[in-house]
Amino acid sequence: MNGFSEHGLDEDAFGEKGNLVSAFDAFPKSKPQYVTRTSGGGKWTVAMLLVSSILIFSEFTRWWRGYENHTVAVEKGVGHNMQINLDIVLKMACSDIHINVQDAAGDRILAAEKMKLEMTNWSQWVDNKGIHSLGKDAQGRVVTGEGYHDHDEGFGEEHVHDIIAAAASSGRKAKFSKTPRLRGNVGDSCRIYGNLEVNKVQGDFHLTARGHGYQEWGAGHLDHTAFNFSHIVNELSFGAFYPSLLNPLDRTVSTTPNHFHKFQYFLSVVPTAYTVDSSSRSARDTIFTNQYAVTEQSHEVNERSVPGIFFKYDIEPMLLTVEESRDSFLRFVVKVVNVFSGVLVAGHWGFTLTEWAVSAFGKRKRSMSVGVLTGKSHEAYD
């Protein structure tokens, strides 16, 4: 066959002639005429290519997206000041509202003198898209974080590079949006917004009614029927103002039918650094801001208590660093080779087992049908 007998059954006739280097070939070849292609082998090859493509694509997306490292350490240095960014709509007249800040150092700040107060209409804000109650989405469903969060980083669902890009687009000189033009001559609500410098210590931010809470000369006494502390928090953040970053209280609404009602928010503020390059601290690769966790308590109070909105914040003495990293390209190539090699080995074993099963089943089937060829039933051979 193919001149085999003319060579005296020489096994070298099955391989090609080569030099000394070919003797070290670890991948011996067979001539095409001695290779049989089967439909089963073709199906396994297609399956292996499909599985390899899916796994390699998954590995590529994981490498391209990178991973995030969270590091907590004691904050270095001493920060004396901190900026509070507030944008809130309160369903009361601006002249009936008092805004004060008092911190653990004993300092008291008349925030109303440093922030802007403008009359507006409640309906222009409460129907805005995205407004929701704290802990619920825009449809009123309780937010659990399951089902759409694939990681637990701050500022919603964003990755580190998304957060840095959003902060860069906001700019260091970001400003609050303009108050919508009044519908009618007189508004029924007050918009309070602006930036406020405070001491970087524990403190309370209070919004109360005129003549209640802090005693002030000439403030007068406000009729209790004018109390309505229903409010919409458009923005509440600490540190540099980045309007594009979403915080827990942003775009939340709280309403009450009671005149004497007390809203309390307990905030735990954590200084946070987001970076995509740990070796660089440039503004392009790193931003320093603050995250906070919030707990709300609201209830009706009697006339001996002070109604209002109270933000109690505490600064944690730590720095959370969230760094986005990515494996080197060489490591990615090694992972791809490992994935492809594993699929090849698994596919070879699968093909071998299926071929053995088909062969064993075929032999059994032929032995069971021997009576058809000889005219004898297979029971006669028992």
Secondary structure, DSSP 8 states (H G I E B T S, - for coil): -TTTGGGTS-GGGGS----SGGGG-SS----GGG----HHHHHHHHHHHHHHHHHHHHHHHHHHH-EEEEEEEE--S---EEEEEEEEEESS-GGGEEEEEEETTS-EEEGGGTSEEEEE-THHHHTSTT-B-TTB-TTS-B--STTT-SS--SSTT--HHHHHHHHHHH-TT---------SSSS-SEEEEEEEEEEESS-EEEEEEETTSSS--TT-----GGG----EEEEEEEESS--TTS--TTTTEEE--S-SSEEEEEEEEEEEEEEES-TT---TTTEEEEEEEEEEEEEEE--TTS--EEEEEEEE-SEEEEEEEE---HHHHHHHHHHHHHHHHHHHHHHHHHHHHHHHHHHHHHHHHTHHHHHSS-GGGG-
